């Protein structure tokens, strides 16, 4: 961009120098030429008027003169952004674009979009410069720097291109800052996540250890329960055998009915029979109870 501006300045200085030299040469020819003497000879007046009329016609036929207002308006539009042609001129592009400060609400997608907008405007400015060069190329007899309006177009487009290039560069720096900030945040999150994962892994190992210990305890308890159940079953079988012996004994001694199946009645009858009572009254009551136990309808629980 700097080289383009330097080339434009060099071309402008060269064009101004040529115009000054041409004016000087024209002034010298006019000074050295003999002044026409006043005469009534129509042959000396007619060629001068014809030359003046032809020069006026050439100036009127010049497209730069005919479209001067339109080309000035186009140059102003090329020097300003879209919608700002009335408020922004070439001088406004001499300052850098102010990028908003970085905040917590800044998003990388917005910064990339701003860079894309600047690139599009740079492309438009470059296209205007290309069109100007194509309209009046440097190799032609009337290059673009020989026209003030073409020079205006080129300078305005170059200024606009340089402005949007600096703006895109500023947004690029902002996006780099945003990326750096996001990288720092992600690093902090990564460190925190790694610490939490290590803690969770340690808790998981402790849980696995406790689970193994609990499983071993449960296995031991199940073995103890099975052993105690076997002992209880053995004792229950022994108790049932003893009760069966008591019932048979009570039936053999005639203390209970032969069809009696309740071991409690047989046990109570044997206790009353084997007990020595201290008084005849108690012995008589025991005999009454024994007679009552011999009844089949008597139920004990």
Steps between C-alpha positions, in 0.01 A plus 500: 500500500787742585668421170176575313466839673863582423444410135191723493696793650782446252256493208323811629829692531603388151166611357521841671855547374395421141212745517727775633753437224224496237364830630845653496560383143160634395578833669833521321342438162241764568763749607722432198214507248430837329198678625232543236466853382159643472388470144182476308634207305246220541757235419696565826188510725314198361765231585529628860123482554489156344772376735316647803171337396669162446666518845166578664338209318778265613458613860123452477549155347741399779319233714679627812337840459159359414490254797696708748224519759420130469863398534553725801199337664640155416836592650334615820294181516814289447677688781221437748336191641154382409244746633767747621584690181360822649687471829831328420765622258852402404646680802287285732693192389827642631428378855485145629170334571422478870431142600268458802676390819513134587221401740345183632227530234749505210463208261750368251230451235421875505868589457536260208188653342653850537818379328289355219322835454836680481627251245190556286553878507868453416392291203262774385773767526745281308235448232454877463876543459507218245211653305673839502820345368304305237317815385822699453798261506853624560609401148237713328551851365277634779584302816282521806730741682448753222141540617427676827183299551678170438768609743225582749347154455833330544601699809158454663499126433856463627414691819189291552693178433771599747242597763311170478829306494600664830150435635522131406843485665360654820213250504753224436696609807174508696416147386849386607440653843162327514658168404771548762238578765296196401816286505579617853142431609509156340832426665357595839195286435725215386710522816190512718345208311820299531512565874138393535565187293794407724283553807220295348748226411627498857142484631426219256800302624389553860150391408636189328704417811198545724290297261746212510510520879120507511477202267742304717298594810176394331657170396617439855156589639332267254732219610425573866127511431516167319695348789254634761204384294647151494545510879144629551360229277695239695368636828146513364527138391636403842217691670240331279653161583488573875140618478412182313663294778303692764173441315565129465596477864184681610288275281668184641428612855140587410534867585363618163270357240668249263398710199649819642755675276567811708838471676415784739218303664726199539776714655256665743348167597845354576590802712182471704552124541866516603458793735475426872236727649544618859130480592215273412296793370760584238532136405125483456504808278781347294289188452211717377729668247631161386145382440433817304812444284383149410206658318556507125315832466752683717735714288824655626718746316 
